[in-house]
Amino acid sequence: MLGMLSPGCEKEPWSSRIWMRKADQRCRLPPESPCCPKMSEIIHQKVSVFDIPALEPYRTLKSQGQKQGAEIFVAEGEKVVRRLIESPITLISLLLPEKWLRVYEPVLRARPEPSVSAFTAEKAVLEELTGCSMYQGVLAVGCVPTGSSLDVIWSTSGRTSPRLFLAVEGLANGENLGGIIRTAFALGVDGLIIGETCCHPYLRRSVRGSMGTLFKLAFHISPKLPDTLLELGRRGCHVVGAHPHQTQLKVSQVNFQRDVCIVMGSEGDGLSVATRNACHELAVIPMSKEVDSLNVGTAAAVFLYEALRQKSLVQSACSATV
């Protein structure tokens, strides 16, 4: 229930209350009260003006959505925001219609932060603030997590089945990258390797395109992708480049029943020469001669599905021998 807190907690369960902050008035229940389990404080503020400093990340969402190197990111949409709230990523604030705040309350209370700021307004007001037309009007700001080292991604995968990594090069479109991340998570990729010529995975459009699956997928930002691929090779990982302008090796002919890293490049140029040279082999997707390439997200899905299919065969064979 949204509203001011009553002095005690006998009448309402603690989990049903949201702390309110209005102008100079803010109600608290003493943290040492025995009937109050330790939960994140939800600081709720209704907004009708946009000059609050905490709203700065939400202003003119279109113009700031593609900034590289930012320390914070904006999540959009009910599912993406819910997955952010449920993730271990630091949550800074929310901006949303009040009805959605009620929906999120149970998961917000389970957050590790001592408090989370929640700003509410009508959807029309939110659209004026952000400069975007919105379907649900649900937004949140989180801290961009630090990517994992290659050692961590390697050591935390491959325990029950061959490792499967996906590396990307030359992708400048956040929506394309987000779609690839969503596919990668769905098809069992253990870790994502982002080349130095790629956009950052936590750009707004990439986060939105991933539908929040990015929050659950380990990633490594490579300072020089060819060197990272060579290091994977030294560790026994087979590196397969997806490149349309080369050999007759088909994706179905690649052996994915081992530790593998699939490398995807830009739609126009494919993989760079240095990256191709760091691969053990290059493979293509058979297609009509009238089409020279596929969308990079579609191509990634084909390669990853074939890898998943072959890994499933390995797992089925192992189960049959037990």
Secondary structure as the mmCIF struct_conf table of DSSP 4:
data_model
#
loop_
_struct_conf.conf_type_id
_struct_conf.id
_struct_conf.beg_label_comp_id
_struct_conf.beg_label_asym_id
_struct_conf.beg_label_seq_id
_struct_conf.end_label_comp_id
_struct_conf.end_label_asym_id
_struct_conf.end_label_seq_id
STRN STRN1 LEU A 2 LEU A 2
BEND BEND1 GLY A 3 GLY A 3
HELX_LH_PP_P HELX_LH_PP_P1 MET A 4 SER A 6
BEND BEND2 PRO A 7 GLU A 12
HELX_RH_3T_P HELX_RH_3T_P1 TRP A 14 SER A 16
STRN STRN2 ILE A 18 ILE A 18
STRN STRN3 TRP A 19 LYS A 22
TURN_TY1_P TURN_TY1_P1 ALA A 23 ASP A 24
STRN STRN4 GLN A 25 ARG A 26
TURN_TY1_P TURN_TY1_P2 PRO A 31 GLU A 32
TURN_TY1_P TURN_TY1_P3 PRO A 34 CYS A 35
STRN STRN5 GLU A 41 LYS A 46
BEND BEND3 SER A 48 SER A 48
BEND BEND4 PHE A 50 PHE A 50
HELX_RH_3T_P HELX_RH_3T_P2 PRO A 53 TYR A 58
TURN_TY1_P TURN_TY1_P4 ARG A 59 THR A 60
HELX_RH_AL_P HELX_RH_AL_P1 LEU A 61 GLN A 64
TURN_TY1_P TURN_TY1_P5 GLY A 65 GLN A 66
BEND BEND5 GLN A 68 GLY A 69
BEND BEND6 GLU A 71 GLU A 71
STRN STRN6 ILE A 72 GLU A 76
BEND BEND7 GLY A 77 GLY A 77
HELX_RH_AL_P HELX_RH_AL_P2 GLU A 78 ILE A 85
TURN_TY1_P TURN_TY1_P6 GLU A 86 GLU A 86
BEND BEND8 SER A 87 ILE A 89
HELX_LH_PP_P HELX_LH_PP_P2 THR A 90 THR A 90
STRN STRN7 LEU A 91 LEU A 96
HELX_RH_AL_P HELX_RH_AL_P3 GLU A 98 ARG A 109
TURN_TY1_P TURN_TY1_P7 ALA A 110 ALA A 110
BEND BEND9 PRO A 112 PRO A 114
STRN STRN8 SER A 115 THR A 120
HELX_RH_AL_P HELX_RH_AL_P4 LYS A 123 THR A 130
BEND BEND10 GLY A 131 CYS A 132
BEND BEND11 TYR A 135 GLN A 136
STRN STRN9 LEU A 139 CYS A 143
HELX_LH_PP_P HELX_LH_PP_P3 VAL A 144 SER A 149
HELX_RH_AL_P HELX_RH_AL_P5 LEU A 150 SER A 155
TURN_TY1_P TURN_TY1_P8 THR A 156 THR A 156
BEND BEND12 SER A 157 SER A 157
BEND BEND13 ARG A 159 SER A 161
STRN STRN10 LEU A 164 VAL A 168
BEND BEND14 GLY A 170 GLY A 170
HELX_RH_AL_P HELX_RH_AL_P6 GLY A 174 ALA A 186
TURN_TY1_P TURN_TY1_P9 LEU A 187 GLY A 188
BEND BEND15 ASP A 190 ASP A 190
STRN STRN11 GLY A 191 ILE A 194
TURN_TY1_P TURN_TY1_P10 GLU A 196 THR A 197
BEND BEND16 CYS A 198 CYS A 198
HELX_LH_PP_P HELX_LH_PP_P4 CYS A 199 HIS A 200
TURN_TY1_P TURN_TY1_P11 PRO A 201 TYR A 202
BEND BEND17 LEU A 203 LEU A 203
HELX_RH_AL_P HELX_RH_AL_P7 ARG A 204 GLY A 209
TURN_TY1_P TURN_TY1_P12 SER A 210 GLY A 212
HELX_RH_3T_P HELX_RH_3T_P3 THR A 213 LYS A 216
BEND BEND18 LEU A 217 LEU A 217
STRN STRN12 PHE A 219 ILE A 221
BEND BEND19 PRO A 223 LYS A 224
HELX_RH_AL_P HELX_RH_AL_P8 LEU A 225 ARG A 234
TURN_TY1_P TURN_TY1_P13 ARG A 235 GLY A 236
HELX_LH_PP_P HELX_LH_PP_P5 CYS A 237 CYS A 237
STRN STRN13 HIS A 238 ALA A 242
BEND BEND20 PRO A 244 GLN A 246
BEND BEND21 GLN A 248 GLN A 248
STRN STRN14 LYS A 250 LYS A 250
HELX_RH_3T_P HELX_RH_3T_P4 VAL A 251 GLN A 253
BEND BEND22 VAL A 254 VAL A 254
BEND BEND23 GLN A 257 ASP A 259
STRN STRN15 VAL A 260 MET A 264
STRN STRN16 SER A 266 SER A 266
TURN_TY1_P TURN_TY1_P14 GLU A 267 ASP A 269
STRN STRN17 GLY A 270 GLY A 270
BEND BEND24 LEU A 271 LEU A 271
HELX_RH_AL_P HELX_RH_AL_P9 VAL A 273 ALA A 278
BEND BEND25 CYS A 279 HIS A 280
STRN STRN18 GLU A 281 ALA A 283
STRN STRN19 VAL A 284 VAL A 284
TURN_TY1_P TURN_TY1_P15 LYS A 289 GLU A 290
HELX_RH_AL_P HELX_RH_AL_P10 VAL A 296 THR A 321
#
